[in-house]
Amino acid sequence: MTATCDGGLVLSEIGRKFLRLHLIPELGPRRLRKLLDFFGSVDAILGASGAQLAGVDRFPNKVARAIAGAQDDDAIDKEIETAAAHGARIISMQDEDYPEPLRQMADPPICLYLRGSLRPTDAVAISIVGTRRCSHYGAEQAVRFGELLGQAGFTVVSGLARGVDGHAHRGALRAGGRTIAVLGNGLASVYPPEHESLAEEIVNNGALMSEFHMTISPTPENFPRRNRIITGLSLGVVVVEAGKRSGALITARLAHDLNREVFAVPGRVDHPETSAGTNGLIRDGQAKLITCLEDILDELEGVGRVMGRDLAEPAKGASSTAANDSPPLSAHERTVLQTIRDGAEDADDICARVGLESGTVTTALTSLQLKGLVTRLPGNRFALRRSG
């Protein structure tokens, strides 16, 4: 069953219930996860009394009373109308199109606001982060890696901030790839304002995403929460220029906590204000030094044997004859893999044989490499990876 408002945005009934909780100040993802673990469902939470909610281990009385008294449909309708007016939609953590990597986090966003679109292939994502005050070198490397990753079929995730973030998005777009910008404010506005045109490009080739209510302004405390989503969406984080106190280093620590790979582009030793953080990550063994795309692929290859269901959408109703430990494959991946088995090596030849768009084939090839099934050879050629 769905519910709609005059703005035209449709939410499922379960989506409205999650939005009701999302609009409660101080509830937060971790507290909601605790309640879901205890009560088992959002309906049970909303049907519980204040005393029952407060009886959950160390749950604040004030928040328990707020949940028990959450009956304001006008606030929900207003939020939905505001989202619709800005071309955004709202998805809850139990909706089908909620990103699976975020659902697995300890503190998944209760609701996400989106402008643009999400695709199953966006699970093959790498984030690029760094300083807002990047040097010319940093800007070049952010664009370069955004472009390389976009060409290879990765979705590039970043935060739309000035400096490295904006350049990384532009690199992905220049390559014809997809990119997701996670904002530290509500989607009723774009921050920084000079990135409005960039944001529109991203909407057409990916998505703007936020967990913050539509009209929330950017404040310093929002950005660590924003950074955990950037990290959660990604298989790994690339740090391009960061000083000793850069927020990008927080993102790198979050990546370690979430068992994501951390990569760092080496910085200029005579510019510690932009390089001390990245070079320190490399020196202390907290990040892999990268200079090219192959450095990233080498480190990630085979990761899909653990995270395979995040990297592809299994074909509905398809039976599998693969071994139980084989990662699931999408229909496009199976087609490309079979074409390589049949003797196709060159990327152009693979595209011609399968009859798919080059971007679709590139994404499939990248995912197959990550799943440890295909290896890349010199000259943009591909071959089956032999076990053992």
N, C-alpha and C positions, 0 to 999 in steps of 0.2 A: 504494500500500500504506500502511496506517495502523498505528499502534501505540497501545496504550492502557495505562492503569495502573488499579489498584484504585479510584482516586478517580473514574474515569469520564471524565476528560478525554482526548480523542483528539487525537493529533498525527500528522501524516504522517511517514514515515521521513525525508524531507528536513528536516522541522521539528525532529525529534530531533537531526539532525546539526548544524543551526544552533544549537540550544539547547546542545549539547555545547560548541560554540565560545563561545557567549555566557557560559557559566559559568566560562570560563578568566579568572582575574584578569589585568588589564593587556593583554588582547588589544585590545579596543576597536574601534569601527566603522571608524576610518581605517585601522588596521592590517589589519583583515579586508578592506577594499576593496582595499588594496594586494595582498594575497594572492590575492584573486579575480581581479584584473586580470592577475596573473602566471600563476596555475595554471589559471584558467578555470572552476573549479567547486569546490563544497564537498567533493565526494568526492575530488578530486585533492589538496586541502589536507590532508584527514584521512589520505590515503594516503601523504603525503610524509614523508620522514625528517627528523629534526631538522637534519641538515646541509643538506638541500635547502631547508628553510624558512629557515634562517639565511643561505642564499646569496642570498635576495632582498634588494635594496638596503636597507641600513641596518636590517635586521630584527633585533631583540634576540635573542641566544642563549637567554636565560632563557625568553622567550615561545615561541620555536621549540621548545624542549624540552618545554614544557608542552603544546603542541598535539600534538606527536608522541606524548606519553604519555597523552593524554586518552582513557582507557578506562573511566571510572567511570560505569557505567550506574545505579548506586544514586543518585548525586547527581542525575542527570536525572530518575529516577522520583520522587525526593523532591520536586523542584521542581514537577513536574507534579501530584503529589498535593496539595501545598500550594496551588497555584493552584486546583485543583478544589474544595478545601475552602472556599475563599473566593469561589467563583462566578466565577473568572477563567479566561480562556483565553489561550493563547500562540500568536502567529502570527510566522512568520519573514519575512525580507525577500523570500523567493521564493514566499510564499503568495499566492493570488489576491486575498484581501481586505486585503493590506497596502496602506496608503494610497499611491497613486501619487506625490503630491507629495514624500513622504519618500524614496521609492525613488530620486528624481532628485537627492537631496542628495549632497554629497561624503562625508558621514559618516552614512549612514542607520543607525538603530538595528538591531542584528543581530536582535533579537527584541523584540516588543512584547507587553505584558500588558494585557488588556482586560477590563473589566467593563461590560456593556451591549452596544451594537451600533454598527457603522459602516454607513453607507449611501453609495452613489455621490454623492448630493447633498451629503454633507459636504465635498466638494471645493470647494463654494461657501461658503467660510468666511472669517471675519474674527476676528482675536484682539484681545482687550482686556486691557491690562496697566496696572499703576500701583502706587502705593505701598501698603504694608500699613497705614500710619497715615493714611488719607485723611480729609479734612475732610467735613463734611456736604455741601458742594458737590460734592466728588469722588464721594461715595457716590451722590448724586442723578444725576450725569452717567454714572457707570458703569451704573447701573440703566437710565437713559434710553436710552443707546446699545445696551445689551444687548437692551432691549425693541424698539427701532426695527429693529435688525438681524434679530432673531428674527422680527418681523412681516414683514420683507421677504424671508424665505426663506433668509437666511444661517445657517449654523451658527456659533455663538459659541464661540471657543476661549479658554481662560484656564487659570490654574494652581491654582485652588481655594484660594489663599492668603487670609489675612485681608485686609480692606480692599477695594481695587478689584476684585480677582479674584472674590471671593465675590459682590459686588454685580452684576458683569457676568453671572455665571451665573444669578443670581436674575432679572435682567431678561429674559434669554432665556426662562427657564422661565415667567415671568409672561405672556409673549407667546404661549405655546404653541409655542415654537420648540425647536430642538435645540441642545445645547451639549456640548462635550467638555472635560473637565478633565484636564490633563496634570500628573501628580504628580512631585515630586522624591524620592519614596520608593517602596518596594514596596507592592503592593496588598493585602498582609496587614493593613494598617492605614490609617487616614485621618489626614492631617495638614493643618491643625490638627484636633484631636479634636472641637472644637465644630462642625465642618462635616460631621459624620457624616450627619445627616439631609439636608443639602443634597446630599451625595454620593449618597445613595440616590435622591433625585429625579433627579439627573443620569443615573444608571444606567438609569432608566426612560424617559429622554428624550434619550438620547445615550450617552456612554461616559466611564468613567474609564480613563485610559491611563498607562502607565509603561514605561520601558525597564529599570528596575531590578529585580533579583531580588526575589522576593516579600517577603522579610523585611528588606530594606535599610531602615535608618532615614534620615530626612531630615538631611542634613548640608550645610553651605554650598557645598561643591564640587559637589553634585548639581544645584544650581539653574541654573547656566549650561547644563548639558546638557539639563535640562528645558526651558529657554527656547528652545533651538534647535529642539526639536520643536514647541513652540507656534508659532514663526515658520514652520517648514517646512510645517505643515498649512494655512497661511492665505494668502489672496491679499494681505492687508494687515494692518498692526498699528495699532491705535488706542491711544495712550498717554493715560491719564487721571490726572493728578497724579503728578508725579515730582520729587523733590529732585535736587540736583546729583549725588549718589552713588547714586541709585536703581538697583536691578537692572533696572527697566523700560528704562533707557537702554541697557543691554547688549542687551536684546531689540531695541530700535530699530536698534542697529548690526548685529546679526545679520540683521535684515530688509533692510538695505541690501546686505549681503554676498550675500543670497539673491535679490536683485532683487525684493523685495516692496515694496509701497507702505507708507509710514509716514505716519500721521495723528496729530495732537495736538489735544486739547481745550484751549483757552487757559485758563490758571489765574489765580487772583487775584494781582495784583501785590504785594499787601501780605502774602502768605503764601509767602515764598520757600522755606520748608522743604518745601512740597508742590508748588510751582509753578515753581521755578527751572529744573528739568530740562525740563519740557514747553515752557515759554515760550522756553527756550534753543534747543530743537529748531526751533521756528517761526522765531525770530530768525535762526538760522544757515542757514535754507533746507533743513534736514534733515527736515522734516516739513511736511505740508500742514495748515494751520489748518482745523479743521472745527467747525461749530456745529449741523449737522443731517445727516440721512441722505443728502440729495441731494448734499452735498459729497463724500461717499464714492463714491456712484454715478457722479458726474461724472468723478471721477479714474479709476475702474476701467472705465468703459464702453469696450468694445472689447478688453479684455484677453484675452478668450477666443479671439481670433483667433491669439493666440500660445499660450495655455494651454488651448485648447478641449478637448483630450482629458482634461484634469484635471477639467473642470467638469461632465462628464456621462458617462453610461454609454452608449456606442453600442449600438443595438439589434442583437442577435445575428442574423446572417444577413441583415440588411437591406441592400439595395443602395441606393446614393446616386446621385442625378442632379444633385447640387449641384456647383458649380464646385470645382476641386481645392483652392482656397484657403479654402473655406467651413469654418467650425468644425463638428465633428461634433455631432449633436443626439441627445438621448435621445428615446424614443417620446413621452413627455409633452411635451417641448419642440416636437417636430414638430406634435403635435396642437394645442397652444396657438398656435403660429406660424400654422398654417393657419386657425385660427379668427379671428385678427386679420386675416389676408389677406381673409377672407370678410366683413369689415366690423365685427366685434365690437371695441369700444373699452373699454367699462367693465369693470372687474375682475369685478364680480358677474355681468355678462352673459357674460363669458368662462367663468366657473365653471359657469354654468347650461348653456351650450352644450356644453362638453366632458364634463360629467358626472363631474368629478373633485373630490376634496376640495379645499377652499380652500387648505390648506397646500401641497398638491402643485402647484396652479396658481401660487401665489405664488412658490415656489421656481423653477418653470419660467420665470416672467416675469423674475425677477431674473437667472437664468442667461442668458436671451436678451438682456437689457440688457448684461450683461458681455461677451457675444459680439458686441455691436455690431449686432444684428439688429432690436432693438425699442427704442423710446425712450418714456420716461414723460412723460405730459402732465399738466397741472393737473387736479385732480378725480379722481385715481386712475384715469386713462384711459391707454391705451397705443396706439401706432401703429408701423407699420413704419418703420425708419430708412432714409432714402433715401441711397444712396451718392453721394459727391461733394457 
